[in-house]
Amino acid sequence: MKWNITHLQTRLYLIAAIILLVGLGSATLIYLAAENAADSVLGYEPENSKMYIHDLELYGGKANVLANELMHWFVGLWHGKSLAFTVGCITLFISFVVFFVANHMPSDVKSDDRDENNRAGTG
């Protein structure tokens, strides 16, 4: 099977551009459609109280408090307008990886088929 490297590179560049356009377009639509919800329906979150933080530290130490804050930060990435930024960053990363692979493809790809100058297999 004979692979033409320029066509493969062109396809990968096209795929990277499509990923970039679709991803950033989706992120824009998510940003425009999303609302930053209030912290909670009742306006009170027990996770932010001093007693809750104290109990977390009492039972698990500072590592437990930090793990709880990290968990709340990570969960917050997937809601509201921050989801648009998350989708945008993931899109940029994936598009860059595909572009990087296309840009650094080896130029001396060998083929299993015989080329035009070596039709008879001699030479």
C-alpha positions as CSV (number, residue, x, y, z in Angstrom):
1,M,0.0,0.0,0.0
2,K,1.5,3.3,-1.0
3,W,1.0,6.3,1.3
4,N,1.5,9.7,-0.1
5,I,2.9,11.7,2.9
6,T,1.7,15.1,1.6
7,H,-1.9,13.9,1.4
8,L,-1.7,12.4,4.9
9,Q,-0.2,15.6,6.3
10,T,-2.8,17.7,4.5
11,R,-5.6,15.5,6.0
12,L,-4.1,15.8,9.5
13,Y,-3.9,19.6,9.1
14,L,-7.5,19.7,7.9
15,I,-8.6,17.5,10.9
16,A,-6.7,19.8,13.3
17,A,-8.5,22.8,11.8
18,I,-11.9,21.1,11.9
19,I,-11.3,20.2,15.6
20,L,-10.3,23.7,16.3
21,L,-13.3,25.3,14.6
22,V,-15.9,22.9,16.0
23,G,-14.5,22.9,19.5
24,L,-14.2,26.7,19.7
25,G,-17.6,27.1,18.1
26,S,-19.1,24.8,20.7
27,A,-17.3,26.6,23.5
28,T,-18.7,29.9,22.3
29,L,-22.2,28.4,22.2
30,I,-21.9,26.9,25.6
31,Y,-20.6,30.3,27.0
32,L,-23.5,32.2,25.4
33,A,-26.1,29.7,26.6
34,A,-24.8,29.0,30.1
35,E,-25.6,30.9,33.2
36,N,-23.5,31.1,36.3
37,A,-25.9,29.5,38.7
38,A,-26.1,30.8,42.2
39,D,-24.1,29.0,44.8
40,S,-27.1,27.1,45.9
41,V,-30.8,27.3,45.7
42,L,-31.2,28.4,49.3
43,G,-28.2,30.7,49.4
44,Y,-26.5,28.5,52.0
45,E,-23.9,25.8,51.4
46,P,-22.9,23.8,54.5
47,E,-19.6,23.0,52.8
48,N,-18.5,26.6,53.2
49,S,-19.2,26.8,56.9
50,K,-16.4,27.0,59.5
51,M,-17.9,24.0,61.4
52,Y,-17.7,21.8,58.2
53,I,-14.2,22.8,57.5
54,H,-13.2,22.3,61.1
55,D,-14.7,18.8,61.1
56,L,-13.0,17.9,57.8
57,E,-9.7,19.0,59.3
58,L,-10.4,17.2,62.6
59,Y,-11.1,13.8,60.9
60,G,-8.7,14.0,58.0
61,G,-6.2,16.7,58.6
62,K,-5.2,19.5,56.2
63,A,-4.9,17.0,53.3
64,N,-8.6,16.2,53.7
65,V,-9.5,19.9,53.5
66,L,-7.3,20.4,50.4
67,A,-8.8,17.3,48.8
68,N,-12.3,18.6,49.4
69,E,-11.4,22.0,47.9
70,L,-9.8,20.3,44.9
71,M,-12.9,18.1,44.4
72,H,-15.2,21.2,44.5
73,W,-12.9,23.0,42.0
74,F,-12.9,20.1,39.6
75,V,-16.7,19.6,39.8
76,G,-17.1,23.3,39.1
77,L,-15.2,23.0,35.8
78,W,-18.1,21.1,34.3
79,H,-20.9,23.6,35.0
80,G,-21.9,27.0,33.7
81,K,-19.6,29.3,31.9
82,S,-16.5,27.5,33.2
83,L,-17.5,24.5,31.1
84,A,-17.0,26.7,28.0
85,F,-13.5,27.5,29.1
86,T,-12.8,23.8,29.8
87,V,-14.1,22.8,26.3
88,G,-12.0,25.6,24.7
89,C,-8.8,24.5,26.5
90,I,-9.4,20.8,25.7
91,T,-10.0,21.8,22.0
92,L,-6.9,23.8,21.8
93,F,-4.8,21.0,23.3
94,I,-6.2,18.2,21.0
95,S,-5.9,20.5,17.9
96,F,-2.3,21.3,18.8
97,V,-1.5,17.6,19.2
98,V,-2.9,16.7,15.8
99,F,-1.1,19.7,14.2
100,F,2.1,18.7,15.9
101,V,1.9,15.1,14.7
102,A,1.2,16.3,11.2
103,N,4.1,18.7,11.3
104,H,6.6,16.2,12.6
105,M,5.7,13.2,10.3
106,P,8.8,11.6,8.8
107,S,9.4,12.5,5.2
108,D,11.1,9.3,4.3
109,V,8.1,6.9,4.6
110,K,8.8,3.6,2.8
111,S,6.2,1.8,0.9
112,D,5.5,-1.9,0.4
113,D,4.6,-1.3,-3.3
114,R,7.2,-0.9,-6.0
115,D,7.7,2.7,-7.2
116,E,7.5,3.8,-10.9
117,N,11.2,3.5,-11.5
118,N,11.5,0.0,-10.2
119,R,8.5,-1.8,-11.9
120,A,10.3,-5.0,-12.7
121,G,11.7,-5.3,-9.2
122,T,15.3,-5.0,-10.4
123,G,17.8,-2.5,-9.6
